[in-house]
């Protein structure tokens, strides 16, 4: 094991869309675990849209980073030194760690990774926070019923792709919005969506939605916001449910866009709009993880990860989320099992 540890720091707050000036790579000593901690060599780290909110100097559901802080997020790593009886050297675990080669994690705050169920990187996607978000967001907030039409924005992302598949398991017609022909083909040909709309190839979202969802929309799972959501609101059926999971179309806005413009659409149909934070379901994470793992192991639930190679490219992987570079979950491979 090397004595040098690379880690990324938050260098400055962005104006609008972040760029490389927001990140600084430094070298430090490899930390040592205190009692009850694990020293973990990072195999994969997660980059997620919510991290953009942590770059703002404002209160939110995720604590903002201070300039100079080490960047943090979900990781999968290998235990290289254990000061806990719960895990041994060589075990694979997942938890919240630094964007770094090595990190110390409290043994009580990690979960084991079983590579016989899925590749380790899947524990940052379908078997991690995004998968649980899809599970609870659709089933508890969206409340789909057989025969419902479910529309998902950001459908080719880590959350949306799982939402659509769970909706199909529940007997729904599923329509997804995504940003390329490759993504829409993946949704329909491999994940079983009934229809998919390339929002970059149409100037009339409402007309495209009328064709893809001729019976209207019963459940809308919103990861994006913006004009797509405006169009979907005009197609909501009586007693429709809207789960607001993300608003990536607005994450880099410096001024809050005028709105909400479409609330009058909710009156006649008595639609319900509810925000979603997966942390509210923390006491039931075990339930979601067990079911998701069973569906993945049986092949009923498909998943895909877009892997960016090298810790040095972690900022590029994060910035790529806003350009739509990923299909499925965007992760960074920091090290391999052979290292």
Secondary structure, 3 states (H helix, E strand, C coil): CCCEEEEEEECCCCCCCCCHHHEEEEEEECCCCCCCEEEEEEEEEECCCCHHHHCCCCCCCCCCCCCCCECEEEEEEEEEEECCCCCCCCCEEEEEEECECEEEEEHHHCEECCCCCCCHHHHHCCCCHHHHHHHHHHHHHHCCCCCCEEEECCCCECCHHHHHHHHHHCCCEEEEEECCHHHHHHHHHHCCCCEEEEHHHCCCHHHHHHHHCCCCEEEEEECCCHHHHHHHHCCEEEEEEEEECCCHHHCCCCCCCCCCCCCHHHHHHCCEEEECCHHHHHHHHHHHHHHHHHHHHHCCCCCCEEEEECHHHHHHHHHHHHHCCCCEEEEEECCCCCC
